[in-house]
Amino acid sequence: MAAVGVIVENLVSLWRIPAARQFFPWVFVLVSALGSILKELDLVPQTYFSSSRNALNLYFVKVSWGWTLLLLTPFILLSNSSFNKSVSFLRRRLLSLVVATAVWYVCTETFFYIEDLTGSCYETQDMDLVKEGFTSKASCRKSGFHWHGYDISGHSFILSYSALFIMEEMAPMASLKTTSLSAWHKLALNLLYVALNLILLIWVMMFFSTSVYFHDLSHKLLGTLCGLLGWYLTYRVWYLNPLSPGLPPQRHPREQKEHT
């Protein structure tokens, strides 16, 4: 498992670079805008990822929130308990998962509502004949027809929001003294950390794929901005308040020096 340790050290070093965390949120805005321009100009050739049936989309993106929670839940418990083993502290930190899930649910349901509210049911994809009597995308498509409404990109939202959520919760690794941990604790933490970085890379890749192959510019930008807003209002505003789940624990630079 020495190779895992080396990988972890390199990843930790990468995330310790201030610019990496500072500019990471803007990557999504830039990719969304430039990807949409490339799509409109038809400059990107069709590939395996231009089909929504690709494996990463079917088995990862479609259940992206499940993957995020599956990996982050044990990681938060293991990494945060290395700083503070208090049950009340760990319970409060786990509330960040509840808050993030609430943000995900409210945003996605709002997107569905807007699409239903602004849409109409058509007999064909060319939207040449409206089918009356349908008030939702679900009922329209269930009958074999085509719904057209303002479709805010759920992929742009969930992939940007999940990636930023993971970035924030991985922060303790940058100042964690792993030499004080038991062998199994360190191994589990390292494996989860590598897995989280890998899933974050997949989210960024699929965000790029969404930007160059799917949706309209405004749909993607609005979805992306919702993801960034959900992250900013929690980790940059609310979590600075004592009455919140709080930010992930990190040692003060002076304390780090004392432990080295």
N, C-alpha and C positions, 0 to 999 in steps of 0.2 A: 504493500500500500504506500510505499515511498513515492511512487509516481503521483498518487492522488495528492499527497502533501505538497509536492512541487507545483502541481496545477493550482492548488489552493493559494499558495504563496504568490504565484504570478497574478491570479485573479484579484487577490487582496491588494497587491501593489497597484494594479490598474485602477481599482475603485478608490484608492487613496489619492489619486491625482485629482486635485480640486476641479479642474476643467471637465473631467469625465462626468462628475455628478452635476456640475453647474450647467453644462450645455446639453446634457442628455435629453431633458424635456423638449428642447427646441429642435432636436433631431426629427421628432414626429411632425412638427409643423412644417419643417423644410421638406421632408420626404413626401408628405401629403400634397404640398403645393407643387413641387417639381414632378412628382409622379403623375399627378393629374394633368399637368401640361404635356408630359410625354404621351399620356393616353390620348389626349385630344388631338395631338399631332400624329398619332399612330406611328410612333417611332420605336416602340418596343415590340419585338417579334413574339408571336404566340409560342408559348412553352407549356411544359407539364403543369406549371402553376397558374396558367391562364384559365384552367378548368376548375370549377368549384368542387370537383370530385377528386382532387388530389389528396393523397393520404394525410398530409400535414393538416389540411383543412378539415377533413372528415374526423380524424382521430385526436386532433389537438385543439384547433381553433374552435370547433363546434362545441367543445366541452372545456374551453380555456379556463373558465372560472373554477371548474372542478380541479384541474391540474394545479392552478395557483394555490388553492386552499389545501390540497393534498400535500404539497411540498412545504408550504409556509407554516402550517400549523405545528408540525413537529420541530421545524427549524426555530420558530419563535420560542417555543418551550425550552429547547436545548441551549440556544444562544443567550436568551435573556436570563435563564437560571444560572448561567455562569457569572453573572453580575450580581444577581439578587435572587435568593431562593424563596423569598416570601411568597406565600400563596396569594395574598391580596395583590401584590405587585404583578405576578404572572397572570392572574385573572384579569387585571386591568389592561395589561398589554395584549391579551388575547381578544379583548374587546375591539381592537383595531381590525380584526377579521370580521367581526359583526358589523362594524361601521362600513367597512369596504364592501361587504356583501349588500348592505342597504343601499349604498351609492349605486352599485351595479344594478340592483333590482329596480330602483326608482328610475334610473336613466333608461334602461332597456324597455321598461313598460311605457315610459313616456314616448319613446321613439315609436313603439307599436301604435300607441294612441294617436299620435300625429299622422302616421301613415294611414290609419283608418279614417281619420277625420278629413284628410285632404284628398283621399283617393276615390276612384270609381272602378267599377268592374267592367271589363271588356271581353268580348267574345274571342278576340285574337290579340296577339302581341302587338300588332300594328295599331291597336286602339281605334279601329274604324267603326265599331259598333258597341254602344254602351248597353250593358245588361242591367235592367232595373231590378230593384228589390234586394240588392246586396249592400250591406252597410259596413262590412268588415272584410279584410284581406282573407281571413281564415275561411269564412263562409263562401267567398267568391272562388277561392282556389279549390276548396273541397268539391265544388260543383264542376270543376274542370276548366274554369275560366281564368282570366288574367287580371290582376289588380295593379293599378298604377296610382301611386300617391307619392308624397314627399318622403322619401326613404332615407332618413339619416343613417349613416353607416354605423351599424352596431359593431362591425369588425374594427373600424378605426377607433371607436370608443374603447372597447374592451381590451384590445391589444395594447394601446397606449397606456390606459389606466393600470392594467395588470403589470406591465413592465415597470412603471414608475412605483407602484406599490411594492413590488419585489425589490427594486433598487433601495428603497427606504428601509425595508425590514432586514436587508442583508448588511446594513451599516455596522452592526456590532462586531462583525468579523475583522474590521479594520483595526480594532483596538483590543481584541480578545487575547488574553494570555493562555494559549492552548496547552502550554507545558504543565499547567496546574490541573488539567482535566484527566480523568481516567481514560484508559485506552479505548474502550468502547464508546465513551462520550465523544472523544475527539474524532474517532472514525466516523460515527454517525453524523456528526456535525459537518465534517469535511465532505462526505458523500452528498449530503443534502445541499451544501453550498455549491458544489459543482453542478448538481442537478438543477438548482435554481438559476444559475448562470446559463446553463444550456437551454432551459425553457425560456429564459429571457431572450436569448439569441433567436430562438424560433419565433417568438412573438414579434421581434423586430423584422425578421425576414418576411413573415406573413403580412405584417403591416405594409412593407414595401410592395409585396405582391398585390394587396388590396388597392394600393395607391395607383399602380400602373395598369391594372386590369379591370377594376370594378368601380361602379358608382360614378356619380357626377362630382365635380369639384366641390360644390357647396355642401353636398351630403357628407363628403369625407372630412372637409375642414371643420364642419360643425360637430361631427362625431369626435374628431380629435380634440377640439377645444373643450368639449364636455369631459373628456378623459383627463385633460390637463387641469381643468377647473376643479374636478373632484379631488385630484391629488393635491392641488395647491391649497384649497380650503381646509383640508384636513392636516396635512403635514407641515404646511407653512403658516397656518393661521390657528385653527382650533387646537391642535396637539401641543401648542406652546402654552396652553391654558392648563392650570392644575386640574380643572374639572373636565378631563378628557382621558383617553387611553394613554396619552403621553407619547413622546418620541422614543424610538428604540434606544436602549442604554449604550453609552460610549464613555470610556474613561476620559477624564480631562487630560490634556497633553502633559501637564505636570505630573499627574498620577501615573501616566504611562511611563515616564522617565524613571519613576521610582521603582517600577516593576521590571525594568530592563536590566 
